[in-house]
Amino acid sequence: MPAASATETTREGLFASTRWTMVLDAGESQTPPQQALSALSELCRIYWRPIFLFLRRQGSNPDDAQDLTQGFFARLIESRAYARADPDKGRFRSFLLGALKHFVAHAHAHDRRQKRGGGMILAPLDTAAIAEADTRALGGQAWSAERVYEREWAETLLRQALDRLAEECALAGKDELFKELNSHLSVTSEAAVPYEEMSLRLGRPITTLRSDVARLRSMYRAILREEVGGTVAEASEIDAELRHLCEVLAAD
């Protein structure tokens, strides 16, 4: 749709300032700017769940997986490991998993205990969030740790985009409408509330509701592209990354 294309073009025009590109740029300097560290901290805050689930699937118990997750992100900052990221390989998703495997291979229990709790770039992980993620880690028993990681990465991107869409709707005074319509934004929409039911409840014509949903979907796509753009090194990689993540989500 023209409106969506305009939004996406505008956002990709600012691609040079996305989170991961700021981190890559900082890796080339002796002292990374605070802006880049904030960007990396934000990426770590968003993507702790794929890391935690990967570690759980590899056999770490919940406490050790939490220790390793926190310790890994702290070490990522302190060692400037991101300075060795290869821009030609570009995806934060791939870099993070490779760095994690290296970290785990050389981690010691006392190092993990020492790292946990103090000076974290990421707040202590919420107990409820850990419990919910741990429940997910126990599902899909036949899946490899890598597959669990990629599946959770894709779902995290979707959640992040949906949360941002909810914030934009709230700022526009359309919080209640978003809550009514967001079931139509899922991949399958199997649980979507029928338009007829919403029309009766909201006193809003079905044709208007369909237009509302179309606008929300357009906004959702644009925000999702921006989120994906924040994890790759070049705007030209966005479409390929989106296709890959869709394939991950579609796999049984």
N, C-alpha and C positions, 0 to 999 in steps of 0.2 A: 504494500500500500504506500502511496506517495508520502503520507505523513510519517510512517515508520521509517521509510528510507531517508527522509530528511533528518530525522532524529538520529538515526544511526550514523549518517554521514557527518553530522555535527560532532558527535561524540568521538568518532574515529579520527576526526581532524585534530583532536587534542590527544592523540594516542601517545605522543612522546612523554606525557606526564603521568602515565599510568603507574600503578604501584610497582610492578615487577621491572619495568624499564628504569624507574628511578633507582631500584636496587642494583640493577646491572650497571648503570652509569656510575653509581657510587663505588662499585668494585674496582673501577679503574683509577680511583684517586687514593691517596695515602690515608686521608681521614674522611670517612663517609659523612656527609651532611646529616643533620638531625632529621631532615625531611625524609631521607631514604631509610633511616632506622625506624622512623614512625611507620613508613610504608611496609617495611618488612615485619614489624610487630603486628600490624593490622592483618597482613596475610597469614601470619602464624595464628592469630586469634581466630580467624575464620576457618582455617584448615587443620585445626588440631584433631578433629574427629577422624579423618582418614588415617592420620598417623596412629592414633590410639587404637583404632580397629585393626590396622595392619599388625601392630605389635601383639594384640590379643590373639589374632588368628595365627601368628607365629608361635604362640605358646606362652607368652608372658601372662602372669596372673594380673588381676585388675590393678593392684597397688604398684607392681613393677612397671606395668604399661603406663600408668600415670607418671611415675618417676621418670621413666625414659622419655616420655613425651615432653615433659617440662625441661628435663636436662638437655634434650636434643635442641630445643628452641634456644635455650640459653647459650649453648655451645655454638650454635649457628651464628649468633651475634658476636660472641667473644673471640672466636677464632677467625672471623671474617671469611668463613667458608664460601659465602656467596660471591666473594671476589674471584673465585675460581670457576664460577658458572660460565658455561660456553654460550654466548649469545646466539651462535649459529644453531644450537639445539633448543634454545629459546623457551621452552615451556617450564613454568615454575613447578607444575605437577611432576614432571620427570626429574628435574633437579632435586626436588625435595625428597623424593623416594630414594634416589641414589645416595644423597647425603645421609639419609636416615640409615640405610643399610651399612654404610661405612661407620657411622657413629655406633650402632649397635654392636658391630663386630669388634670394636675396641673399647666398649664401655665396661666399667667395673662397678660392682655393687656399691662400694663406698663413695665413688664419684657421683653416682645417681643420688644417693642419700644427701650428699653435700649440696648438690644442685637444687634439690627440691625445696621450694618455699621462699628463698631469699633472692631478691634482685631479679625476679622473673620479668620477662618482657610481656608476659601473658598472665592475667590474674589466675589465682589457684582455680583449678577446674571445679565447676559446680557439681556437688554430689548427685543431684538429680540428673544432670546432663551425662555424667559418667555412667550412672545406672542405666539410663536409656541407651547410651552408646554400647554398653556392655551387653545388653539384651540383643542388640543388632549383631554384635560380634558372634553370638552363639547361633545365629541363623545361617542358612545357606551352607550347610556343613561340608558340601563337596567343593566349595569355592576355595581357590588359592588365596594366600594373603594379598598378592598383587591384585587379584580380581576384586577382593573386598575393598582394597584401597581405592581402586578406580571407580567402583560403584558408589562408594561413599563420597568421593570427590565430586562426581557428577551431581549427586543429590544435594550436597552442600552448596554447590553453585545455584541450583534451582531454589533452595531455601533462601539463600542470600538475596537473589533477585526478587523473590516474592516478598521478603521482608522490606526491601527497599521500595517496592511498588506500594505496599501497605502504608509506608511512611509518606510517600508522595500523595497518596489519596487522602490521608489524614490531614496533611498540610493544605490540601485543596478543599477541605470540608466535606469529603466524600467517604469518610471512614465507614459509615453504616452501609452505604451502597457497596463498597468493596467487600465487606464481610458477607453480604448477601450473594455476591456474584463470583467470589473467588473459587468456588467449587468448579466453575467452568474453565478454570485456568490449568487444571491438572493435565497430565499427558493423555490420559484416557477419557477423562470427564465421565467415567462410569458412575461416580457418586454425585454428579451435578444435580442440583435442585431443579426440577422442571420449571420452565419459563412460566407456565400457567399458574403454578403455585406461587412463584415470586410476584407475579403480576397482581394476583388477588391480595397478597399480603402488603405489597408496597403501594398499590393503587397506581401502578406505572404500566403503560401499554407494553405488550410483548415486543412490538417492533422497536420501541425505545430501549428495552432491556437488551435486545440483541445488538443494537448499536453500542450500548454501554459495554457489553462484553467484548465486542470487536475492538473498541478503543483500549480497553484494559489489556487485551492480548497483544496489541501493537506496542503498548508501553512496556509490557512484560518482555517481549522479544528484544526491544531496544536495550532495556536494562540488563538482560541476560548477556547480550553481546558485549556490553560494557564490562560486566563482571569477568567474562572469559578474556576480554582484551586486557584486563589487569593482570593476567597470569601468563601471557605470552610476550615474546620480545618484539614481534612485528604485527601490524594490523592485518597483513596478508595471511597470517596464520589462524585468524579467528574462525573462519568458515571450516577449516579442516579440524580444528579442535572441537567445534560444535558438533560436527558430524561424528567424530570419534566418541564424544560423550553421549550422543543420542544412541549410538550403537551399543555402548556399555549399558545404558538404561534399558534398551530393548532386549538384551540377552537374558535368557532364563537362568 
